[in-house]
């Protein structure tokens, strides 16, 4: 096995792949196995090893002095010997074997297996079982696991912020079956799987595996990650926490013990760690707040955007009440004899007719509002109204983005309107001059009741 001197200040890392510098791209007609080996070697091309403070030890190089291993192999002739040398070297120094392994293949098409769905695995050396990963669909929501230590939290933030939409694999320990005289026996994986990043069901998509003997530490990450940021994390955060002597041996600039820091260094480091903890906690809090707000708003938003009949009327009433109006449901008091809602704010009393149209709103709806205004004094002579408004959920069969901005667009008809005609979508947008409770507030001041 070849030896290669590591430049001063750089920590050696075993990588179970061919040296990409010695592995030119094969011919398109080359055997699939050759093309897979080339892809495995060049998956790490984006790493600036020297800047990260590391030196890769590829297949064929001695791994006994390496401080960590990336995707070590169990396969004879493809890295098994180097993996053994790495583990033996760490054991001889009384150090933990720090390992980073990837789950799945980001470049492969999702497939189904007997385990259900697209299942990948990470296998351990010398321990029962494995970690299985089921590929998640696109658009999965990923969050930080609670109560992370600073090292794992830093990894979580780096991967989440650089991985976009994934892909991600939901991980779970998987036992191994052993046949014996008494039949098949299931042996559970010997260790603990600690979540670092999780999906919405609480299943880890990035995790730390701690074997029961405490001699190894596995970080399992999804394939397709930004390897450069992970290697920087390995040197700057993981090794100082788990294998600090490895950095001191090569006089790495990242090996300074906190006890040897200057006050300025210590203050800056502490402030940065506090900022990271605050960021994670605040983001988690805001995520919960956003989820609660969405759950509360969704029924109302759906009612305004797609509702008809009483669902739409109830949604409009909720918006008006939130703006300070005292709202009465007239359908419950008078049936179909009058408009749908009576909205009172201060000295203004507004009769509100609520309608829905799957297509373009018919102009006859305006006449219906005027008819209700005309008959109102006979129904409630003791409660005069000062204003009228027509709220229409028009074109509700279309996506909101495809609907016309205004309920009516024919200029000659719009010029004759005596009362505000308001699209129900006016109250469901996020801001701007047309928002506010159905734009009723500015309309009330300029649209007095007219009666025949």
N, C-alpha and C positions, 0 to 999 in steps of 0.2 A: 504494500500500500504506500503510495507516494506521500512524501512529507513536503509541506510548503510553508515557508516562513511567513509569519503574519507581521505586517508593518507595525512599528511601535504605536501604541495608543489605540489600536483597533482590536476589537474582541472577535475571536473566531466563532463562526456559526456554521454548523453542518447543514448542508442543503442536499437533499436526496434527488439530485438531478445532474445531468451531464453539464460540464462547463459550456455555457452557450458560445463562448469564444471559439471553441473547438468543434462546434456542431453547426455547420452551415445548413441553410434550409434545403430539405430534400426535394427531389423531383416530384411533381404532382402525381406521377404514376408509382411512386415508391410505396412499399408495403405499409399498411395501416399502422403496424407496430412502430416503424421508423418515424412516421409522421407524428405519432403520439409522443415518442421520446423527445422529438424536436420541440413540440408544443410544451412539454413539461419543463424543458430546459429554459425556454424563452418566456415562461410566465412571470419570471422575476426580472425582466429587462428594465422595468421602470424604477428599480431600486438604485439610488445613489449610495452605494455601500460605504464609501469613504466619508461622505458627509454625514451619514447616519452613525458612523463610529464603529463599523463592523467590517469583517473580511469573510467572504463566503468560502467554505470548504466543500467543494463539489464531490461527486462520486469519484472514487479512486484516490482521494486525499485522506490523510489520517484525521480521524474525528475525535481522537481520545482527549485532546486538549480543548475541544470546543466548549463554549459556555452555554450554548443552546442548540437546538435542532429544529429545522423547518421541514415538515412533511417527511419524517423518517420512514423508511420502507422496511417491511417484514419479508420481502421477496428476495430469495437468494440470487446473487448476481446483479441485483438492482438496488442495493443499498442496505441489505440485511447485515452484512459484515461491518459496514461503517456505523450502523445503528448500535450494534453490540459494542464496538469500540467506544462510542460516545457514552453509553450507559456505564461501561466499566470504568472509563476515565472519571466520570462524575462520582461514582461510588468510591474510587480510590482516594479521592480528595475530600470525601465526606460532604459533598455538595449535592443539592437537589438537581435532578436532570430536568431542565426547563425545555418544554417542547411546544411548538405551535403546529397544529394540524388543521387542514381544511376539510370541510364537509361538502360533499357533492361536487358537481362539475357544471360550472356556469355556462359552458359552451355546448352542452348536450341538450337535446330535446327532452322534455319531461316524459318519463315512461312509467308504466304501471308494473307492480310486482305483486307477489303473493302476500306481501305485508300490507298492501293497500296503498296505492299512489306511488309517487316517485320517491323511492327510499334509497338513501346512501348510508355509508357506515364509516366509522373511525374505529380501528382495532388497536388494542394495547399489546405491549410486550410483557409477558409474564403474568398477566392477570386475566381472569375469566371475563367473558362477555365483551360487549362493545357499546358504542353510542350510535344509535340509528337516527337518521335525519329524514324527515318527510318534507319534500319541497312544497313551499307555500305558493299561492297564487300571486299574481302581480297586484300591487297596491296594498300589500299587507302593512298594517300599522305596527311600528316597532318602537318600544319604549325601554328606558333604563330599568333594570331590576332595582328593587329597594335596598337600602343599607349597604351599598357597595363601598369597599375600601378605596382609597385614592388611586391605587394602581389600576384596579379593575374599572373604576369609573372613568379614568382617563382613556383606557382602551375602548370602553363603550362609546364615549363621545367621539373619538376619532373614527371608529367604524361607522357609527350611525350618520355622522356628518359627511362622510365621504362615499357612502355606498348607495345613496339615492333609493331607488326602488328595488334594490337587491340584485340577484335572487337571495332568498332566505330559506333555511331548512329548520323546521321545528325538531328539536333534539329530545331524545329520551334514552335512558339506559336500556340495553337489550340483553337478556340472559343467553347463555349458551347451553345447549343440550348435550349431555354426556351419556353414552350407553354403558350400562353395567349389568351385572348378573341379575339385579332386581328390576331391570328395565331402564327407561330413560329418566335422567335426573337433570333438572334445570339449575344452573349455577348463575346466580345474579352477579353483575359486575361488582368488583371489590373496590368500592370507593364512593365518592360523593360528587354529584354533578351540580355545580353552583352556577345559577343563571347570572348572566351579565347584561345581555339584551334579551327582551322577551317579546312575543307576539301578544295579541289581545287576549288570548286564552291563558297567558302566563307560562307558555312553553318556551324554553330558552332557544334562541337562535345564535347567540354567542355565549359560550360557557367556559368555566374552568373545571377540569376534572382532577380530583385529588385522590389518588390510590390510597388504599388503607394503610400501607406501610410508610407513607409520607416521603418516599424517596424520589418521587416524580411529580411534576406539575405540568398538566396538559392544558393549553388554551386552544379551544376548538372554535374556529371561525368559518364563516361561509366562503366558498370559492368565489372569486371575482372581486375580492376586496382590493383596496389600494395597498399593495405590499410595501411601498415606500414608507407610508405613515405607520404601518405596523412594525417595521424593523426599527424605525426611530423610537417608537414606544418600547420595543424590546430592550434597546440599549439604554435609553434614558430613564425608564420607569421600572420595567420588569426585573432586569438584572440587578439594579441597585437594591431592590426589595427582596429578591429571592436568592440571588447568587452574587453577593457583593464582592467576594474575593476574586471572582473572574475579572472584574474591572480593575481591581487593584493590581493584579498580576501584570497587566499590560499597560498600567499607568494611564488608564482612560481618563479623559477630563470629566467623565460622569461618575468617577469613583469617589469623589470627595464625600466623606462622612458628614452628616449634619453637625456633628460635634466639632468639626474642623472648619466650619463655615465662618466667614466674617459676619458681623451683625447685619451688614447690608444684604449679604447673600441670604442669610436666614430670614430676614424680614421679607425680602422679595419672594422667596420660595413659599413662606407661610401665607403671604397675601394671595399668591397665585392659587395655592391649594384651597384656601377659603373661597376664592372667587369661583373655582370649579365646583365646589360643593354647593355654593349658593345657586349657581346657574342650574345645576341638575335638580335641586330641590324646587327652585322657582319654576322651572320648565314643567316639572311633574305637577306642581300645584295648578299652573295655568292650563295644563292639558285636562286635568279633572274639571276645572272651571269651564273650559270650553265644551267639554262633553256634556256637562249638566245644562249649560245654556242651549246647546243644540237640541238636547232631548226636550227641553221646555219649549223651544221655538218651533220645532219640526211640525207638530200638529197644527199650530197657528199658520205657519208658512204654507203648508199643504192646503189648508182651508182657503186661504186667500188666492193661491195660484191655481188650484184645480177644483175647488169646492163649488157646489151648486146647492140651491135650496137652503135648508136650515143650517147646514155645515158652513156655508159661506156667510150667512147672516150672523151666526155665532162668532165667527172669526172677526168680522167687521166690528161687532159689538165689543169684543175683547180689546181691539186696537183703540177704539174710541174711549173706553173706560181707562185704559192705560194713559191716555192723554188728558184725563181729568174730566171727561164728560160723564154726566149722570145719564145712563142709557136704559130705556124701557123697551122690551120686546113687545111690539104692538100686535104681532100675530097671536100671542098668547092671550091678549086682552080683547082684541076686536076681530080676530080671524083675518079674512081677506078683504075686509071693508076698507082698510087703510093701508098706509105704507108699512114697512117692516119694522123700523126703529124710530124712536123719539130720543134725540140727543140734546141734552141741556148743558150749557156752560155759561155761568154768569147770567146775564140778561138775555142771552140768545137761546132760542129753542128751535131745533132743526128737525124737520121730518125727513127721514132717510129711507129711500127706496133702494133695495139691493137686488140686483139681477145678474144672471149669468147667461152667456151665449157661447156655444161651441165654435161659432164662426164670427164674422163681423157683426157687431151689435146692430139690431134694427132700430131705426129712428123712432119707431112708435113707443119705445120705452120712455122717452121724454114726456110724451103725452100722458102716460100712465102716472108719472110723478105729479104732473100738473092736476090730473083728475083727483088724486089723493089730497092735494093741497086745497082744492076747491071744496071737497066734501068734509074736510077736517072740522070746520066750525060747527057742523051739524052733529058730529060725533063727540067732540069735546069742546063745547062752547066756553068752558071755564079755563081752558088751557090753550091760549092762542100760540101759534107758531110764527116765528119771524123769518125763518129761512127754510129752504128745501135743498136736498142734494140727492143725486142719483149715483150710486156706486155700482159699477158693472165689471164682472169678471169676464172680459171679452176674449174670444179666441182661446178658451181654456183647453181646447183639444190640442193646441200647439204648444211646443216648448216655449217658456216665457221669453227666451231670447229672440224668438221668431215672431212675436206678437207686435202689432203696431203700438207706438208709444201712447197714442191717444185713442180713446174709445171711438170717437167720430173724427173723420178726416175730411169730409166734404165741406169745403170752405163756406159755401152758401148756407148750409144747415148749421154749422158751428156758429155763424154770425147771428143766428136767431135764438140761440140758447139763453134762457133767462135764469137758469140755475146751474151750479157747478155739476159737471159730469166727470166722475173720478174713476180711473181704473183701479181695481182692487190691488193690482201689483204695485201701486204707488206706495203702499204701506209696508211692502216686504223687501224693499231695496235697502242698501246699506247706508245711504247718505245722499246729500245733494239737495238742490232747491225744490225738487218735487216730492221729497219724502216728508215725514211727519204723519200724523194719523190720517191717512187717506187724503192728505192735502185739504182736509175740511177746514182747519183753523183759518188759513188766509181766505178761504172762499166765503166763509160765513159773513165776513165784514162787508162784502161787496155784492151779495145776491139776495136782495129782499124778496119776500113773498109777493107774487102778483096773483090776483084772483079775478076771474071773469065776472 
